[in-house]
Amino acid sequence: MNSADTAPALRKRHGNGPVFFVVATIFAVAVSVGWGFSVMSYTGLSGGVYHQVITVSAPSESEARISFEVNSKNGAECLLRALDNQMVEVGEVRVDVEGGNRMVNQTVETVRQASTVEVASCREQGSQD
């Protein structure tokens, strides 16, 4: 048996190993980079503002109150909306919040009785998004 006879037998048994290995390695690296990017974006390592409503009240027809927590790196601008029981906006106010983890208590003036107040949005101060 010479070496020319053993080469085809090895190819049949192991396939074209080097080509398959290179293609599989490139695919694995691409998937790993994509997965890493998506995990970083999801967990907020790329920045962002987070808020959580703590309490809401509407003690009178002319005002509603909200307490919420904001976590931001450089400060945030939050838009608060008061809504009536038909979910129609009856009041709105913008609030600037300092950077870090902050508790905010805010009153929203309303044109009629509100049933809830929501944090419509919070974004980094100075952003144009």
Buried (B, 14 or more C-beta within 10 A) or exposed (E): EEEEEEEEEEEEEEEEEEEEEEEEEEEEEEEEEEEEEEEEEEEEEEEBBEBEBEEBBBEEEBBBBBBBBBBBEEBBBBBBBBBBEEEEBBBBBEBEBEBEEBEBEBBBEBEEBBBBBBBEBBBBBEEEE
